[in-house]
Amino acid sequence: MTNHFPLLIPGAATRGKPLQVTAPFDGALIATYETADAAALERALATAHALYENQDGWRPLPERLAILERLAEIMKSRVDELALDAAREGGKPLADSRVEAVRAVDSVRICIETMRSEAGKVVPMNVNAASKNRLAFTQQEPIGVVVALSAFNHPLNLIAHQVAPAVAAGCPVLVKPASDTPLSCLRFVQMLREAGLPAEWCQAAVCENHAVAEQMYSDPRVAFVTFIGSAEVGWQMQKKLAPGTRYALEHGGMAPVIVAADADLGDALPLIAKGGYYHAGQVCVSVQRVFVHETIAREFADRLAEHAKKLKVGDPTRVETEVGPLIRTSEVARVHEWVTEAKKLGGEILCGGDKIGETCYACTVIYDPPDDARVSRDEIFGPVVCVYPYRDLDDAIRRANTVPYAFQAAVFTRDLDTALRCYSRLRASAVMVNDHTAFRVDWMPFAGYKHAGFGVGGIPFTLRDMLAEKMMVVRSKEI
């Protein structure tokens, strides 16, 4: 019997058209779920706003932390189940989905640790005539209603990154998962309620159409919007926010890697292969462009192709699978179109370059495609890595910086000066030395430059966005 997920908006009297979730690998029906129409969404917004306006009803911090503690324990007991569910609906291989599920548990715990260790601050006073006899300090309070719009590629941990901080901060939260992968989100919200969070404090829904989704994030009752998705959608959404609404946008990038002539290829190759083909390249910091010194470029590319050929592509629920399907068959067609274009323009296909059925794409290495090919100037979001020979390091850095998307970057070298020059000159929010661009732990800052986003992700940084700092100034002759 197919699972059915109800609309997680308490008191909603109407519904949108129900939708189906199908497995991206074989199209099998996984579940059905209810969607929110305009009236249901209005009910959710009104409920959330009323909760925030009633300050006497705010959930105290010890209660919120206890709920998150119980949530972490519930999730830990169901890691294997959560991993399998995420692999089925999103296509990320089971081994990687299990890593994601474990990370999601840790993300909840980081929220708890952050709220226990970070607070307000003392503001210097009594240091001149104007501030005499005064004491000032700040404390934190919830910013208001939070709307979280999430992406498909990490269907559980992205939700943990957006929703758990809102709960920790004490903000009423509305979350809209990606319509392709809603089930991990809906389960997360159900587990929050099981852990003791009143249902009204975290409501979840996929909207029945774009107009309802716009209603969700553009409403003036919303204090903060967190969005993870494409740059095209994110920047258009930002233009429609109500005045005063704060926001954070996390978009995709074209993570560049520079491989110097002195790099340890035995160490670099498996890391770059992992960074390029993890989740079939459907990660905002996937390795896509690798600039390799001309003395080793061809050797590097050939060896990378050998790595790519050995990766097992197929059913993401099988333990041996290393690369799963793309999220939609239309994405398979688009990736193939870009690779075919690169070949016609002069890029050399060293491996891959073909569809595997209707849902998967072969892990592909393209040697020296021209700079005007789409694989060189746009995020491919597929299992494709391009290798470009370079002669001069500064020229490689210049080429790496030419695209309008800047997120994380990497350099492989044994020379400290080379590493530091790349760190200082690559346009990126983080530069990895002797590691791939997709490295991340959930407490570190994670941010895009230029078209790649606005604001800083990572649990402690998201929490700060969801908290308002309020100052008290006390005047007393005893100070």
N, C-alpha and C positions, 0 to 999 in steps of 0.2 A: 504494500500500500504506500502511495506517495505521501511524503510529509507535507503538511500544510501549515504555513505560518500566518497567524493573525496579524492584524494591524496593531502595532504597539503604541497606540495613542488612546489613553484612557478617556472614556466618555464620548468618543467619536461616533456619531450616529449614521454617517454615510461612509462609503468606500469608493475608491476608483476601481478600474477594471483589474481583476487579478492577473498576475503574470506567472510565467514558468521559469524555473532555473534548469538549464540543461548543461551537461558536462561538455566542456569545450573539446575534449578528445574524441568522443564518439557520439555526441548529441543525445545521450540517454537522459531521460527526464529524471531530475533529482527531487524537485519539490515545487510546490506552488506557494505563492504568497500574495497577501492583500496589499494594495497600494493606497496612498492618500489622495483624495480629491481636494478641491479648494476648501470645502467646509471642514473636512477633517484636519487639514493643515491649520486653518484658523483656530480650531479648537485647541490644537497643540500649542500654538503661539500664545493664545490667551491664557492657557493653563500655566505655561512657563513664566509668562510675565507676571501673573498674579502671585506665583510662588516667590519671585524675586521682590515684588513690592511689599509683601508681608514679612518684614524683617523679623518679627517675633517667631515666625515659622521656619527660619533658616535652620538647617541641620548643623549642630555644633561639630567642631573639628574632631573631637574624640570619636563621635559617632561615625563620621565620614571615614576616618581611618580604620575603624573596626570593620566597616562594610568592605573596604578595599582589602583588608587582611583576609576576610572570609572569601572574597572573590578570588584572590590569588590561590587559596587552598582548593577551592572548587575547580578552578582551571587546571591546577597542577594534577588533580586526580583524573582529569579528562584529557590530558595532553594528546594521547594517541587518537582518541575520537575526534578532537578538534583538528588535528593534523590531517586525518583522512578526509574529513569534511572539506577542509580548505583545499586539499589536493584535487578533490572531485570537482568542486565548483570553479576553481581558479586555474587549474592545470599546472601548478607548481609541483614538481616531483615530491613524492612522499617524504623522502629524507630531508629535503629543504623545508617542506611544510612543517615537519616536526620541529626543526630548528626555530621556525617562526613561532610556533605555538609556545615553545619554551621561552623565547624572547618576550612574548606577550605577557606571560606570567611575571617576568622580571620587570617589564614596563610598569605593571601595576605596583610592584614593590618599590620601584624608583619614585613613583608618586608619593608613596607613604614616607620614604626616607627624605624626600625633598621638603615635604610639609613639616616634618619634624625638625629639620635642621636649618631651614631658611625662614627668616621673619623680617620685621621692619628694621629700622636703624635709628640711631640717635643723630639728630641734626645739630651741629655746633651752635650754641648760643652763649650768652654771657661773655662775649669776646670783645665787645665794643659798647659804646654808650647806647646805641639803638637796641642792642639785644640784652642789655643788663637786666638781671633778675628774671630771666626766662629759661625755661627748659623745653626742648622740642624733640619729639620722636614720631616715628611712623609705625603704623600697623597695616596689615593687609586684610582686604575684604573682597568678596566675589565681585567681579566686574559687572555681571548681569547675565542675561540669557545668551547662551552659546549655541551657535549653529555649526555643525561639523559636516562637511561634504567630503566623502572619501573616494578612494580609487580601488581598482580591482586587483592590483598586482600583489598586495600583501593584505588579504581581506580580513585578517584577524589582528595583526600587530598594528596596522595603521589605525584601526578603530581604537585599540588600546591607547595609542598615542594621542588621539583626539578626544576621546570620551573620558578615560580615567582621570586625566588632569582636571577636567571640568568638575567631575565628582569630588575630587580632592579639594578643589578650590571652593566648592560650595555653590557652583553655578547650575541652574536648571539648563539642561542640554537637549537639543533636538539633533538627531544624527540621520543623515541620508547616505546609505551605502551605495556603491555602484550597482546598477541594475543587473549586471552580469554576475555579481558575486555578493548577494545580500545576506546569505545564510549565516556566515561567520559573525557578521554584525548582529543579526537578530538573536543569535545564540548568546553573544556577549551581553546584550541588554537583558535577556532572560536570566542569565547567571547573575548579573548585578541585582536584579530583583530578588532572586533566590538568596543572595547574600544579605538582603535586608534593606536595599534602597527602595523607598516608596516609588511606585511606578511613574508618578507624575514628574519626578525629578530627572528621568532619562527616557525620552520618547524617541521612537525610531520609525522611519517610514521611507520607502521609495515613493517618489511623487509620480502621479499618473501621467504627467506631461511636463514640458519645460516651463509652462506658465505657472504651474503650482510650485515647481522648484524655485523659480524666481521669487514667488511670494514668500518662500521660506527664508531666503537669505537677504532680501531687500527690505524687509519690514522694519520700521523704525524702533520697534520694541527689542530688536536684536542688538546686543552690545558688542559681540565679537563673532567673527566668522573665520573658521579654519577650513581651508580648501586644499585638497591634494588631487592633482589631475593635470590636464594639458594646459600649456600656456595660452592657447587660443581661448579656451573656455574661462580660465582663471582671470585673464585681464578683462574680458568682456563682463564677467561677473562683478569685478571690482568697480566698474563704472556705474553699476546699478545699486550699490550699497547706499543705505540711507546716511545722511550727514551725521557724523559722529561715530558711526560703526567702525570699530577697529577690525583689522583683518591680518591674516597670514596666508600666503600663497606658496605652495610647493609644487613646482612644475618639473618638467624633464630637462635633461642636459645632453651634452655630447662629450662625455668625459674623455679628455685626452690623456694619453700615456706617452712619456718620452723614455726611450731605451737608449742609454749611452753606450759607446763602444766598449766600455769596461764592465758592462753589466754581467751578472752571473745568470746566463740564460737558463741553466738547469733549475735555478730558483725562480726566475721570472716567468717562464713559460706556463707552468701549471697555474700560477696565480692569475695571469692574464687570461688564460682560457676560462678559468672559473668566473672571473669578472665579466667576460664577454658573453658567456653562454648560460650563466645562472638564470633560471626562470625564462629560458629562451630569449634572453636579452631584453625582457620586458621590465626593466628597472631603470629609474631615473638617473642612476649613476653607473650604468653598464659601460664596460669598456667598448668603445666603438672605433676610435681613431688612435692608432699606435704609430708614433714617429720614431723610427729606428735608424741609428747611424748607418750610413751607406756601406760601411765595411762589413756589417753583419746583418743587414736588412733582409737579404734573400734567404740566408740561413735561418734567421728568426722566423720569417713567414712560412717557409717550408716545414719547419718543426712545429709551428703553431697549427698548421694544417693537419699534421699527423696527429696532434692531440685532439683536434676537432673531429677527425674521422672516427676516433675510438669512442667518442661519447655515445651513450645509448639513448636514442630518441624514441619516445613512445608513450604508453599509458602511464600517467603520473601516479596512479595508485599502486604501481608495482615497485617493489623495493629496489630493483636493479636499474630503474629508469633514472637518467641523469638530466635529460632535457625533455620537457613536456610540450604540449601544443601551444599555439598562440591562442589568445582569448576568443577570437572570432575568425571564421573562414575568410572574411573580407580582409583581415590583417595578413593572412597568408598570401593572398593575391597581391596586396600592396607591397609587401616585402619583396616578393618575386619580381614585381614590376621595377622596383628600385635597383635590385641586383642586376636584372637584365639591362637596364639603362646604363649602369656602371660598366658592364662588359662591352656594350656597344661604343661607349666613349673611350675605351682603351684600358680599363681595369682588367687585370688578369685573375680569373677565378681559380684559386688553388685547390679548393675543395668546396663541396656543397653546391649552392646555386640552384637547387631544385626543391620542389615541394615533395613532402612525404605524405601521400594521401591528401585529403582535403584540409587537415587540421594542423599538421606539423610542417616545419621547414628545416631542411638539413643545415647543420652548423657550417657556416660559410666563412672563408677567408678570401678577401679581395686584395690583390697586390697593386698598389699605386694607382688607385682610381683618380681621375682628374678632380681638381678642387671645385669644379662647377657641377659635378654629379651630386644627386640628392644624398647619396650615402656619405658624402663629404661635407655637406652643409646643413643637413637636417637630422633630427633624431630618428633613427630607424625603428627603434623599439622592437627589434627582432634579433635572431641569433646570427648576426653578421659583424665581423671585425675587419677593419681595413688597416693595411700596413703601408706606411709611406716612408721611403728612404729619405734621409736628410744628410747634408754635409756639415752645416754650421748650426750649432746649438741655438743661437739666437734666432735663426731663421725658423727652426722647428718650433720654438716658443711663439714666434709671431704667427705662424700658421695655426698653431693650437688655439690662439686667441682670436682668430678672425670671425668665428661664428658668434651669433648673438646670445648663445646659451652658455652659461658658465656655472658649474656646480663644483664637483670634486675632480681633482686631477692627480696624476701620479708620475713619478720618475724612478727609474731603476738605474742605479749607478753605485760604484764603490768609492766615488770621489766626493768628499764633503763639499767642496766648492761648487761642483756641478749640482748637487742636491740643493744647496742654498740659493744658487742662481735661479733654478727652476722654481723654488718656493717663492722667491721674491718677485718673479716676473710673470708666472702663470696667473691668468685671471681666473681665480677659483676661490671658493670659500674654505677649502681644505686641500692640502697637497700631501699625498701619501708618498713616503720614501721607501722603495723596495716593497711595495704592497700594491694591490689593485685598487681601482677607483671606487669599487662598490663596498669597501670596508666601512662598517658602521657599528657602533654600540649605542644603546638607546639613551645614554645620559650625555652624549657629546652634542655640541651644536651641529646643526645640519641645515644648510641654507643655500639657496641659489643666488647667483648674481645676474644682473641684467634681466633678460627675458625669462630666466629660470626660476623666478620667484620673488617673494617679498617677505621679510621677517625671518625669524630663526626657529627651526624645529628642534626636536630633542625634548625629552620630558621636562627637565628643569626650566627650559626656556619657554615652552608652551605654558607651563604653570604660571610663569611671570606675566605672560600675556593675559591670562584669565583672572588675575588678581589686580585690584586697584590699591595703590598705596595712599593711605590717608594720614595726614599729619595732625598732631595735637601740639599746640603751643600753650604752655602754662606760665603765667606771670605770678611771681610771689616774692615778697621781700626776703624770704628765707632761702632763696636760690642764689 
